Amino acid sequence: MADENLRENLKIEQLADLREKTEMVSQLLQNQLKGYLDTLRPLLAPRRILGNYVRSSVKEDIPDTDVALKRLREKYKEVCGKPFALPAEFDESVLADMDNRLELYPWEYSHEASNEREKKTITVASPVKWALSYTSGYTVRQLREVLVGKRERRQEEVRQFLVNAMVVQLVLAKFPGTNQLLKDLRYDIGLDKCQGLGDLPLVTIRSSLPSFRPSDDIILAATRLSGVPAFIELIDFDVLSNLEDPFKTKIEAKLR
């Protein structure tokens, strides 16, 4: 995150320019990341740990699929209750037609912005962080809306979202070289819980560029102008000159 000085001293006059730059760079980062993930898709396919539990025209023996399935059952049982209200019994049929396409979802959270004059709940999105999973019938935002009754609930797609989110975690844990590869490309993989999704952790990918949420006065002024209770964090471009080069850092460490 940006330093507190930048967060507190940003002026409303600076916002439009910084927002435009943030959205432009965020799109660049996301497109670049999508390209990397598309290249990595065969390496991150669900079949690589679940084998013939996933339907495919390719027939090959995958070791330890029963171990992976057991771990998946355990993880599913841990999170299938509130707020998802899914049956605790795991049905293997959900694996058969898993989509191996990887999807990036905006990372969003709710923030209570307030000052002396007003208080408002704002949906804040990060320009440098995304949730990663396999494609399913709901996006993260849509699933959150389902769980609070704002969207029609389709039980099978709720279940598919949970399973997809957990399988991608297991695949990345099984093949940690992917994490290191993305780190060398300036993207860090983590696990985070998302507001509204209970104890379900999601795989997240964050750029090495930091972002920050400005003061509530700035956020409230911006949302008054737009008429929409939503805000995008801003990228701290002052850090560009200080970004570390992972390759350079490794060489310097070896030389020391």
N, C-alpha and C positions, 0 to 999 in steps of 0.2 A: 504494500500500500504506500501511497505518497506520504511525505512528511506532514505533520500537523500544521505547519506554517502555511503550506500551499492550500490545504483543505479549508482553513479558516479565513484566509485573506483573498480568496478568489472573488472577483467583482462580477456583478451581473453583466457588465459591458464586455467582459472577456469570454462569457459563456458560449455565445454563438460560434465564435471562431474555434474554440477548443472542442466544442461538440462536433463541429463539422470535421475537424481533423481526427477526432476519436472514431467517428463512424467510418471514415475512409480507411483508417489503419485497421480497425476491427474487421472490416470486410476482407481486407488483404490477408490478415492473419487467419481468418476462418477459411478462406478459399485455399490458402496454402496448406492448412491442416487437413482439409478435405482431400487434397491431392495426395498427401502423405498416407492418409488412411486408406484411400482407394488402392494405392500400391501395396499396402500391408494387408489388405482384406483376405487374401488366401492364407496368410499366416495366422490370422485371428478368427478363422472360421470355426463355428461351434463343433464341427466334426472332428477337429483336432484333439478334442478331449472326450467327446461323447460318441465318436465312431458311428456305428450303425443305428444308434438311437435316433440319429438325424437322417432323414431320407435323402439319398443321393444316388446319382448314376455311377459314381465312383465307388468301387468296392475295395477296401483295404482294411487290414487289421490295425486297430489303434490300441496300444497297451493301456491298461488301467482305466478303462471306461467305467467299470463298475465302481471304482474308487471315486471317480469324478461324479458319477450319478449319486452315490451315497452322500457326498459332500453337498451336492445341490439340494438333495432332499432335506438335509439338516438346515441349510441356509433358508430354504423356503419356509420350513416350519417356524423358524425364528421370527419371520416378518409377515406372515400371511394373515395375521389377526387384524387388530386395529391399525390403521383406519380402512384396510382393504376388505375386511369381512369375507375372506376366501376360506374354503374348506381346508382343513389341515392336511388332508390326504393328498399326496402328490400324484398326479396323473401323468405318466410318461408320454402319453399321446401328444402332449403340448410341445414335445421336442421334435416330433417327426418333420414338421414343415417349418422349422425355424428359418427365418430369413437371415442370410449371412451378410447382408448389406449393413454397413455401420452408419449410424446417424448421430449428428451433433445437435444438441438442444441448447438453447440459450440458458445460462445460469441466472435464475431470478430469485428474488426474496422480497418480503414485505418489510417496509420501514415506516415507523410512525414519525412523520416530520411535524414539528410544532415550533411555534414562537409565541409571542405575547398575543397575537391577533387570531391565530388559527391553528388547527390540528387536523392532519389528514394522513390516511394510510396510502402509501405510495408503493407501487410495484417497481423495484429497482432491478435493472439488468446489468450484468458485467460485460464489458466489451472485450475481455481477454480470457474468459473462462467459459467452458461448455461442459455439459453432461454428455457422456458417450454410452451408447447402447446399440443393439441391433434394432433394425426397423420394426415397428409394431403398429397396431391400430391407433394408439394414442401417443401424442407427444407428452412431454413432462407437464406442460401447462394444461393440456386437455385432461390428463389424469387427475391433476389437482382439482380441476373444476368438477370432474365426475365425483370425487370423494366428498365434495361439499354440496352436491346436489344441483350444480349449475349446468350440468351436461348429462345426457342420457348415459346410463351405465350399461355396458356390455361386458358381462361377467368374464367371458373367455378372453377378451382383450385386456382386461385388468390383469388377469392371471398371466397372459403372455408377456405383458410389460414387466412384471416382477421376475419371471423366469429369464427373460432376455437380459435384464439388468444384472442378475446374479451369474449367468453363464459368462458374460463378458469379463466379469471379475475373475472367475476361475481360469479363463483362458489366459488373461494377462499374468495371473499368478504362476501359471504353468510355464509360461514363456517370458521370463522377465527381461530378456534381451530387447524386447519391443520397447519397454519402459526406458531403457538406456538409450536406444536409438532416438526416441522422441526427445529425450532430455538433451542429447547432442544437437538436436535441431531447435533447441530453445523452447520446448514444451514439457511441462511437468505433469505427470499422471498422479492422481490422488484418489481418495475415497471420502466422500462428504455426504452428510444427510441433508435432504432438501426439505424446506418448510412444507408441511402438508402431507408428506409421504412417510410419516411415522419413523420406524427404525430401519427402513430400507436405505442402505447406503448406495450411492451412485458413483460410478467411475467418472472422474472429472479430469479435464485437460486444461491447463492454464499456461498462457504465454509467459515468458520471462519479463515482459513489459508490465509494470505495475499500474493499477488503476485506483481511483479514490472516489469517495462520495463527498461532495462539497457540503457546506453548512446547510442546515435546514432552511434558512432564509433564502438561499439560492434555489434550492429544490422547490420550495413553495412558490416562489416568484415564477420559476420556469413552468410549473404545472398550471398556474393561473393563466399564463399566456397561451399555453397549448390547449387548455381545457381537458387534458387527459391526465389521470393520476398515475403517470408512469415516468420513469427517469432512467437514463443510462449513465452509469459511472463514467468518469473521465479518465483518459490515459495521462499519466504523468510523463510528458515528453522530455522533462529536464534530465531524466536518468539515462537518456540515450547515449550520451558521451561516456557514461560510466559502466555500460553493460559489459559483463565479462564474456570473453570468448572461451567456451569450454575446451576447445582444442588447444588454444594457446596456454590455458591454465594447466592442462595435463602435461604439456611439454615442459613448461617452467617447473612443475613439480618434479618431473624426472631429472631435470638438470640440477635441481637443488639436492 
